[in-house]
């Protein structure tokens, strides 16, 4: 294998030893990883298997701050898997949504397969909330009450609205991780720090053992090893041509590698610990984040790094030791990028202008924020072990006078990482390479219409609706004088349902799947089945 010296940079010939190397300069470097171990792992007495179909759904308490609408109104935990020994330090979904990769301080990379399966006919809920309405929805967006027997209906007729009231709708298909890993990748001799997927389902992992390793779905063997001179903190495939990737290290160097030749073709030294790297979606540019809080913007045409501009987001000497922890470009606008920082804020940049700031509660800083697929929400685990969700503001801000947004929802999961599942997508094979052997397509996925288009047939509420059908927004509710008491109760429930469905036209998180990784090595999956509820 070609050595890094072939690229014309200083000699990186030092081989990783069997013992995890120590930080080499001052205490500030040691604190970069300290955030990954800053909380004592909480003991969890639950079993190692995930909750499968027919198992009890556990509703999770969600707290909101300064929001007019509670969107995670019925969040349920479905799975709890013992995934690693020690803290999980990085976790990424593949672009097609079929796989989840996780890396840990145990040095192992595990690959989990994602499936969508039919919702069980017998949905076992640990506690039925009489203040909530429960429905299922089919592929035609038709709602059906979950409880049809008279005993449960009579119990639910005592509905009184509380802070936990919600319209809960279970979809026909549900997300699930297979509890047994599809692959277990061994080879790293130290903590795994970052992961990156290619569009063709190859995986890169970087580690404190001074290497980046290349893996492939359907193979347990490491395909290539890319040696560095020090800890490799971050790595990312070129999103357009996955023959190339970029890596960052605590030695201050950013390198662009060619995978077929296994060598560095360009590099730059920013003279600071590199904490985050990110390509533009078109592959023609990139951003480098550092421990000192600097963002450097580069042109990367022809895989050559050329500094374009830079911006410092953190005050000097105030947040030393963590700096920039993540980047992600807007799904619908590649001119805007989200930056996760160590000062408890997630920033939105438009060029060099900060146009939005999202703040978490307390002193816990977001660790690495992610957009949902529609770009309407931001999710992040925080150092306080909570998962935060913010609504992305659609208002344009005056440059350098960015609005600080505190409104959020949060729930506790002992989380070090939280990522949203983007759904299953057909896989494309646009650029096949000599080292590509995958030929795989995605399974079919059910895509429901938005909740605003859900309908409720009259056959399920004949007592209340003797005429017509309950669909939105054109329906007219008939009045039944012979059964006034029953009709009034059912119509009030119906109005609650209709109002909740209509409120989804602005923003909703119904159907959202959130996967968290914990300081205790556990992976948990959460599903939001609730429609928005005014606070």
C-alpha positions as CSV (number, residue, x, y, z in Angstrom):
1,X,0.0,0.0,0.0
2,X,1.3,3.4,-0.9
3,X,2.4,5.5,2.1
4,X,1.2,9.0,2.8
5,X,4.6,10.4,2.0
6,X,3.8,9.7,-1.7
7,X,1.5,12.7,-1.6
8,X,4.3,15.0,-0.7
9,X,3.3,15.7,2.9
10,X,5.4,15.0,6.1
11,X,6.2,11.4,6.8
12,X,3.3,9.6,8.4
13,X,5.0,6.2,8.6
14,X,4.3,5.6,12.3
15,X,2.3,2.4,12.6
16,X,-0.4,2.1,15.2
17,X,0.6,0.1,18.2
18,X,-1.5,-2.4,20.0
19,X,-2.0,0.1,22.9
20,X,-4.3,3.1,22.4
21,X,-1.9,6.1,22.0
22,X,-2.1,9.0,24.4
23,X,-2.8,12.6,23.6
24,X,0.4,14.2,22.7
25,X,0.4,17.9,23.7
26,X,-1.8,19.7,26.3
27,X,-4.9,19.0,28.3
28,X,-7.1,20.7,25.7
29,X,-6.6,17.8,23.3
30,X,-7.7,15.3,25.9
31,X,-11.0,17.1,26.5
32,X,-12.1,16.5,22.9
33,X,-13.1,13.0,23.7
34,X,-14.0,13.7,27.3
35,X,-17.4,14.8,26.2
36,X,-18.1,11.2,25.0
37,X,-17.5,9.9,28.5
38,X,-18.8,12.9,30.5
39,X,-21.7,11.0,31.9
40,X,-21.5,7.8,33.9
41,X,-23.3,5.0,32.1
42,X,-26.7,4.3,33.7
43,X,-27.5,0.7,34.6
44,X,-30.3,-0.7,32.5
45,X,-32.0,-3.9,33.7
46,X,-33.9,-4.5,30.5
47,X,-33.2,-7.6,28.4
48,X,-30.8,-7.6,25.5
49,X,-33.5,-8.3,22.9
50,X,-35.5,-5.5,21.2
51,X,-39.3,-5.2,21.5
52,X,-40.8,-7.1,18.6
53,X,-44.3,-7.2,17.3
54,X,-46.8,-8.1,20.0
55,X,-44.6,-6.6,22.7
56,X,-45.8,-3.8,24.8
57,X,-45.3,-0.2,23.6
58,X,-44.0,2.1,26.2
59,X,-45.1,5.7,25.9
60,X,-42.3,8.2,26.6
61,X,-42.7,11.5,28.5
62,X,-42.0,14.4,26.2
63,X,-41.5,17.9,27.6
64,X,-41.9,21.1,25.6
65,X,-40.5,24.5,26.0
66,X,-42.1,27.7,24.6
67,X,-44.0,25.8,21.8
68,X,-47.6,26.5,20.7
69,X,-48.0,23.0,19.3
70,X,-46.7,19.7,20.8
71,X,-45.7,17.5,17.9
72,X,-44.2,14.5,19.7
73,X,-47.6,14.0,21.4
74,X,-47.5,10.2,21.5
75,X,-43.9,9.0,21.4
76,X,-43.4,5.3,22.0
77,X,-40.2,3.3,22.6
78,X,-40.3,0.1,20.5
79,X,-36.8,-1.4,20.8
80,X,-34.0,-1.4,23.3
81,X,-30.9,-3.4,22.1
82,X,-27.7,-4.0,23.9
83,X,-25.4,-3.1,20.9
84,X,-21.9,-2.4,22.3
85,X,-19.7,-2.7,25.3
86,X,-19.0,0.9,26.4
87,X,-20.4,4.2,25.0
88,X,-21.5,4.4,21.4
89,X,-19.5,7.2,19.8
90,X,-20.9,7.4,16.3
91,X,-24.0,6.1,14.4
92,X,-25.1,6.7,10.8
93,X,-27.9,5.5,8.5
94,X,-27.0,4.4,5.0
95,X,-28.4,6.8,2.3
96,X,-31.0,4.3,1.2
97,X,-32.2,3.8,4.8
98,X,-31.6,0.0,4.7
99,X,-28.8,-0.1,7.2
100,X,-27.6,1.5,10.4
101,X,-23.9,1.5,11.4
102,X,-22.7,2.0,14.9
103,X,-19.2,2.5,16.3
104,X,-18.1,2.4,19.9
105,X,-15.2,2.9,22.3
106,X,-15.0,-1.0,22.2
107,X,-13.4,-0.5,18.7
108,X,-16.1,-2.6,16.9
109,X,-18.3,-1.4,14.1
110,X,-21.7,-3.1,13.9
111,X,-24.1,-3.1,11.0
112,X,-27.9,-3.4,11.7
113,X,-30.5,-4.2,9.0
114,X,-33.6,-2.1,8.8
115,X,-36.9,-3.6,7.8
116,X,-40.5,-2.4,7.5
117,X,-43.1,-4.9,8.7
118,X,-46.8,-5.0,9.1
119,X,-48.1,-3.5,12.3
120,X,-49.5,-6.2,14.5
121,X,-53.3,-6.6,14.6
122,X,-53.0,-6.9,18.3
123,X,-51.2,-3.7,19.4
124,X,-50.2,-4.2,23.0
125,X,-50.1,-0.8,24.7
126,X,-48.7,-0.9,28.3
127,X,-51.2,1.8,29.5
128,X,-54.3,3.0,27.7
129,X,-54.8,6.7,28.2
130,X,-58.6,7.4,28.4
131,X,-57.9,11.0,27.5
132,X,-56.5,10.0,24.0
133,X,-58.1,8.6,20.9
134,X,-56.5,5.5,19.2
135,X,-56.7,4.7,15.5
136,X,-55.1,2.6,12.8
137,X,-54.7,3.8,9.2
138,X,-54.5,1.7,6.1
139,X,-52.6,2.3,2.8
140,X,-55.6,4.3,1.5
141,X,-55.3,6.8,4.4
142,X,-58.5,5.5,5.9
143,X,-58.8,5.6,9.7
144,X,-60.3,2.9,11.8
145,X,-60.7,3.1,15.6
146,X,-58.3,0.8,17.3
147,X,-60.7,-0.4,20.0
148,X,-64.0,-1.7,18.7
149,X,-65.3,-3.8,21.6
150,X,-68.0,-2.2,23.8
151,X,-66.1,-2.5,27.0
152,X,-63.1,-0.5,25.8
153,X,-65.3,2.0,24.0
154,X,-67.3,2.7,27.1
155,X,-64.0,3.2,29.0
156,X,-62.8,5.7,26.4
157,X,-66.1,7.6,26.4
158,X,-65.1,9.1,29.7
159,X,-62.5,11.1,27.8
160,X,-61.4,14.3,29.5
161,X,-58.8,16.3,27.9
162,X,-55.4,16.5,29.8
163,X,-51.9,17.6,29.0
164,X,-51.3,14.0,27.6
165,X,-54.4,13.9,25.3
166,X,-53.5,13.0,21.8
167,X,-54.9,11.5,18.6
168,X,-52.8,8.4,18.3
169,X,-52.7,6.8,14.8
170,X,-50.7,3.6,14.2
171,X,-49.5,3.2,10.6
172,X,-49.8,0.0,8.5
173,X,-46.0,-0.4,8.3
174,X,-43.5,0.1,11.1
175,X,-39.7,0.5,11.3
176,X,-37.7,-2.1,13.0
177,X,-34.0,-3.0,13.5
178,X,-33.2,-6.7,13.4
179,X,-31.8,-7.4,16.8
180,X,-28.9,-9.5,15.6
181,X,-26.2,-7.5,13.7
182,X,-25.9,-8.1,10.0
183,X,-22.1,-7.6,10.3
184,X,-19.6,-7.1,13.1
185,X,-16.5,-5.4,11.7
186,X,-13.3,-6.0,13.7
187,X,-10.0,-4.5,13.0
188,X,-9.8,-1.2,14.8
189,X,-7.5,-1.2,17.9
190,X,-9.1,1.8,19.5
191,X,-12.2,3.8,19.8
192,X,-14.2,4.4,16.6
193,X,-14.8,8.2,16.2
194,X,-16.7,8.6,12.9
195,X,-18.5,6.7,10.2
196,X,-19.4,7.6,6.6
197,X,-21.6,5.8,4.0
198,X,-21.2,5.9,0.3
199,X,-24.2,6.1,-2.0
200,X,-23.4,2.5,-3.0
201,X,-23.4,1.2,0.6
202,X,-19.7,1.1,1.4
203,X,-18.7,2.3,4.8
204,X,-15.7,4.2,6.1
205,X,-14.8,4.2,9.8
206,X,-12.1,6.3,11.5
207,X,-10.5,5.6,14.9
208,X,-8.0,6.6,17.5
209,X,-5.8,3.8,16.2
210,X,-4.7,6.3,13.5
211,X,-6.5,4.5,10.6
212,X,-9.5,4.8,8.4
213,X,-10.9,1.4,7.3
214,X,-13.2,0.6,4.3
215,X,-16.0,-2.0,4.7
216,X,-18.6,-3.4,2.5
217,X,-22.1,-4.7,3.1
218,X,-22.2,-8.5,2.6
219,X,-18.5,-8.9,3.6
220,X,-17.0,-9.2,7.0
221,X,-13.5,-8.4,5.9
222,X,-11.8,-5.0,5.8
223,X,-11.2,-4.0,2.2
224,X,-8.6,-1.3,2.7
225,X,-6.7,0.5,5.5
226,X,-5.7,4.2,5.2
227,X,-3.0,5.0,7.8
228,X,-2.6,8.4,9.4
229,X,-0.1,10.0,11.8
230,X,-2.6,10.5,14.6
231,X,-6.2,10.0,15.7
232,X,-8.6,10.4,12.8
233,X,-11.5,12.4,14.2
234,X,-13.8,12.7,11.2
235,X,-14.3,11.2,7.7
236,X,-16.7,11.6,4.8
237,X,-17.1,10.1,1.3
238,X,-17.2,12.4,-1.7
239,X,-21.0,12.5,-2.3
240,X,-20.7,12.6,-6.1
241,X,-17.7,10.3,-6.7
242,X,-17.1,7.8,-3.9
243,X,-13.7,6.9,-5.3
244,X,-12.6,9.7,-3.0
245,X,-13.0,10.7,0.7
246,X,-11.8,13.4,3.0
247,X,-10.4,12.9,6.5
248,X,-9.5,15.1,9.5
249,X,-7.1,14.4,12.3
250,X,-5.9,15.9,15.6
251,X,-2.6,16.5,13.8
252,X,-4.3,19.4,12.2
253,X,-4.2,17.9,8.7
254,X,-7.1,17.5,6.3
255,X,-6.5,14.9,3.6
256,X,-8.2,13.9,0.4
257,X,-7.8,10.2,-0.4
258,X,-8.2,8.2,-3.6
259,X,-9.6,4.8,-2.6
260,X,-8.5,2.7,-5.6
261,X,-4.8,3.8,-5.2
262,X,-5.1,4.0,-1.4
263,X,-3.1,7.3,-1.2
264,X,-3.4,11.0,-0.4
265,X,-3.8,13.2,-3.5
266,X,-4.1,16.5,-1.6
267,X,-3.8,17.8,2.0
268,X,-3.7,21.0,4.0
269,X,-2.7,21.8,7.5
270,X,-5.0,24.1,9.5
271,X,-2.8,24.1,12.6
272,X,-5.6,23.1,14.9
273,X,-7.3,19.9,15.8
274,X,-9.8,19.0,13.1
275,X,-13.2,18.1,14.6
276,X,-15.6,17.9,11.7
277,X,-15.4,17.7,7.9
278,X,-18.3,17.9,5.3
279,X,-18.5,18.0,1.6
280,X,-21.0,20.2,-0.3
281,X,-23.7,18.0,-1.8
282,X,-22.3,18.7,-5.3
283,X,-18.8,17.6,-4.2
284,X,-17.3,20.9,-5.4
285,X,-16.7,22.4,-2.0
286,X,-16.3,21.5,1.7
287,X,-16.2,22.8,5.2
288,X,-13.7,22.1,7.9
289,X,-14.4,22.6,11.6
290,X,-11.8,22.9,14.3
291,X,-11.4,22.7,18.1
292,X,-11.1,26.4,18.3
293,X,-14.5,26.9,16.7
294,X,-13.3,28.0,13.2
295,X,-15.2,27.0,10.1
296,X,-13.1,27.0,6.9
297,X,-14.8,26.9,3.5
298,X,-12.9,25.3,0.7
299,X,-13.2,24.8,-3.0
300,X,-12.6,21.1,-3.8
301,X,-12.8,21.1,-7.6
302,X,-10.6,18.4,-9.1
303,X,-10.1,17.1,-5.5
304,X,-7.7,20.0,-4.7
305,X,-8.3,21.9,-1.5
306,X,-8.3,25.7,-2.0
307,X,-9.3,27.9,1.0
308,X,-12.2,30.3,0.1
309,X,-13.2,31.9,3.4
310,X,-13.4,31.3,7.1
311,X,-15.6,32.2,10.1
312,X,-15.0,31.8,13.8
313,X,-18.2,30.9,15.7
314,X,-16.9,30.4,19.2
315,X,-15.3,33.0,21.5
316,X,-11.7,32.3,22.2
317,X,-10.8,30.6,25.5
318,X,-14.5,30.1,26.3
319,X,-15.3,26.7,24.8
320,X,-11.8,25.2,24.3
321,X,-11.7,21.5,24.0
322,X,-14.8,20.8,21.9
323,X,-15.3,23.3,19.1
324,X,-17.3,22.4,16.1
325,X,-18.9,19.0,16.4
326,X,-20.9,18.6,13.2
327,X,-22.1,19.9,9.8
328,X,-25.1,19.2,7.6
329,X,-26.3,21.0,4.5
330,X,-30.1,21.8,4.2
331,X,-31.9,19.0,2.3
332,X,-33.5,21.5,0.0
333,X,-30.9,24.3,-0.1
334,X,-27.2,23.6,-0.5
335,X,-26.4,27.2,0.2
336,X,-27.4,26.8,3.8
337,X,-25.6,24.6,6.3
338,X,-26.3,23.6,9.9
339,X,-23.3,23.8,12.3
340,X,-23.4,22.1,15.7
341,X,-21.2,23.9,18.2
342,X,-20.0,23.4,21.8
343,X,-21.8,26.4,23.2
344,X,-25.2,24.8,23.5
345,X,-26.3,26.1,20.1
346,X,-27.0,24.8,16.7
347,X,-26.4,27.5,14.0
348,X,-27.7,27.9,10.5
349,X,-25.3,29.6,8.1
350,X,-26.2,31.2,4.8
351,X,-22.8,31.8,3.3
352,X,-20.9,33.5,6.1
353,X,-24.0,34.9,7.7
354,X,-25.6,33.3,10.8
355,X,-29.3,33.3,10.1
356,X,-30.6,31.1,12.9
357,X,-29.6,29.8,16.4
358,X,-31.2,26.9,18.1
359,X,-30.6,26.7,21.8
360,X,-30.9,23.8,24.2
361,X,-31.8,24.0,27.9
362,X,-29.2,24.0,30.7
363,X,-25.5,23.6,30.1
364,X,-25.7,20.5,27.9
365,X,-24.4,21.1,24.4
366,X,-25.9,19.4,21.3
367,X,-23.5,16.7,20.2
368,X,-24.2,16.4,16.5
369,X,-27.5,17.7,15.0
370,X,-29.4,16.2,12.1
371,X,-32.2,17.4,9.8
372,X,-35.2,15.3,9.1
373,X,-35.7,14.3,5.5
374,X,-38.1,17.2,4.8
375,X,-35.8,19.8,6.5
376,X,-38.6,20.9,8.8
377,X,-37.1,19.6,12.1
378,X,-33.7,19.4,13.7
379,X,-32.8,16.5,16.1
380,X,-29.9,16.3,18.4
381,X,-28.7,14.4,21.5
382,X,-27.3,16.7,24.1
383,X,-24.7,16.3,26.9
384,X,-27.6,16.2,29.4
385,X,-28.5,12.9,27.7
386,X,-31.8,14.3,26.4
387,X,-32.9,14.3,22.8
388,X,-34.0,17.7,21.5
389,X,-36.2,18.5,18.6
390,X,-36.6,22.1,17.1
391,X,-38.8,23.3,14.3
392,X,-36.8,24.9,11.5
393,X,-37.8,28.5,11.2
394,X,-39.0,29.6,7.8
395,X,-38.4,33.3,8.5
396,X,-35.5,35.0,6.9
397,X,-33.3,36.7,9.5
398,X,-31.2,39.8,9.2
399,X,-27.5,38.8,8.8
400,X,-25.6,39.0,12.1
401,X,-28.9,39.4,14.0
402,X,-30.0,35.9,13.9
403,X,-33.1,35.0,15.9
404,X,-32.3,32.7,18.9
405,X,-34.9,29.9,19.1
406,X,-35.6,28.3,22.4
407,X,-38.8,26.6,21.5
408,X,-38.2,22.8,21.5
409,X,-39.4,19.4,22.7
410,X,-37.2,17.0,24.5
411,X,-37.2,13.5,26.0
412,X,-34.7,11.5,28.1
413,X,-33.0,8.5,26.6
414,X,-29.5,8.5,28.1
415,X,-28.5,9.4,24.6
416,X,-25.1,10.3,23.2
417,X,-26.4,10.3,19.6
418,X,-29.9,10.8,18.1
419,X,-30.6,10.4,14.4
420,X,-33.9,10.4,12.4
421,X,-34.6,7.6,10.0
422,X,-35.2,9.0,6.5
423,X,-37.3,6.1,5.2
424,X,-36.4,3.5,2.6
425,X,-35.2,4.8,-0.7
426,X,-34.4,3.0,-4.0
427,X,-30.7,2.6,-4.3
428,X,-29.0,3.9,-7.4
429,X,-25.8,2.6,-9.0
430,X,-24.8,5.6,-11.1
431,X,-21.1,5.3,-10.6
432,X,-19.9,1.8,-10.4
433,X,-16.2,1.3,-9.7
434,X,-13.8,-1.5,-10.1
435,X,-14.1,-2.2,-6.3
436,X,-17.9,-2.1,-6.4
437,X,-19.6,-5.5,-6.4
438,X,-22.9,-4.6,-4.9
439,X,-26.1,-5.2,-6.9
440,X,-29.0,-4.6,-4.6
441,X,-32.3,-2.9,-4.7
442,X,-34.4,-1.6,-1.8
443,X,-37.6,-3.4,-0.7
444,X,-40.9,-1.6,-1.4
445,X,-41.9,1.0,1.2
446,X,-45.3,2.2,2.1
447,X,-45.7,6.0,1.6
448,X,-48.8,7.4,3.2
449,X,-50.5,10.6,2.4
450,X,-50.0,13.3,5.0
451,X,-52.4,13.2,8.0
452,X,-54.3,16.2,6.7
453,X,-55.7,13.9,4.0
454,X,-56.8,11.1,6.4
455,X,-60.5,10.1,6.3
456,X,-62.8,8.3,8.7
457,X,-65.7,6.3,7.2
458,X,-69.2,6.5,8.7
459,X,-69.5,2.8,9.3
460,X,-67.4,3.0,12.5
461,X,-69.5,5.7,14.1
462,X,-73.0,5.1,12.9
463,X,-74.5,6.2,16.2
464,X,-72.9,9.6,15.9
465,X,-72.9,10.0,12.2
466,X,-76.1,8.4,10.7
467,X,-75.6,10.2,7.4
468,X,-72.7,11.0,5.2
469,X,-69.0,10.1,5.7
470,X,-66.5,11.8,7.9
471,X,-63.9,13.2,5.5
472,X,-62.0,16.5,5.6
473,X,-62.4,19.3,4.8
474,X,-65.8,19.1,3.0
475,X,-67.9,17.1,5.4
476,X,-71.0,18.4,7.2
477,X,-71.8,16.8,10.5
478,X,-75.5,15.8,10.8
479,X,-77.3,16.1,14.2
480,X,-79.0,13.1,15.7
481,X,-81.6,14.3,18.2
482,X,-82.7,10.7,19.2
483,X,-79.2,10.0,20.5
484,X,-78.1,13.4,21.6
485,X,-76.0,12.4,24.5
486,X,-74.0,9.8,22.6
487,X,-73.7,11.9,19.5
488,X,-72.4,14.9,21.4
489,X,-69.7,12.8,23.0
490,X,-68.6,11.2,19.8
491,X,-68.8,14.4,17.9
492,X,-66.5,16.1,20.4
493,X,-64.0,13.3,19.9
494,X,-64.5,13.6,16.1
495,X,-63.8,17.4,16.3
496,X,-60.6,16.7,18.3
497,X,-59.5,14.3,15.6
498,X,-60.4,16.6,12.7
499,X,-58.6,19.6,14.4
500,X,-55.5,17.5,15.0
501,X,-55.4,16.3,11.4
502,X,-55.9,19.9,10.1
503,X,-53.1,21.2,12.2
504,X,-50.7,18.9,10.5
505,X,-50.8,21.1,7.4
506,X,-48.4,23.5,9.1
507,X,-46.0,21.1,10.6
508,X,-46.1,17.6,12.2
509,X,-43.9,14.8,13.4
510,X,-46.4,12.0,12.9
511,X,-44.6,8.9,11.8
512,X,-41.2,10.2,12.8
513,X,-38.7,7.5,13.7
514,X,-35.9,8.5,16.1
515,X,-33.0,6.1,16.9
516,X,-30.7,6.9,19.8
517,X,-27.4,5.5,20.9
518,X,-26.4,5.6,24.5
519,X,-23.5,6.2,26.9
520,X,-24.4,2.6,28.1
521,X,-23.9,1.0,24.7
522,X,-27.7,0.6,24.0
523,X,-29.6,1.5,20.8
524,X,-33.2,2.5,21.3
525,X,-35.9,3.2,18.7
526,X,-38.7,5.6,19.2
527,X,-41.9,6.2,17.0
528,X,-44.1,9.2,17.2
529,X,-47.8,8.2,16.5
530,X,-49.4,11.3,17.8
531,X,-50.9,14.2,15.8
532,X,-50.0,17.8,16.9
533,X,-51.8,19.0,20.0
534,X,-52.1,22.7,21.0
535,X,-50.2,23.5,24.2
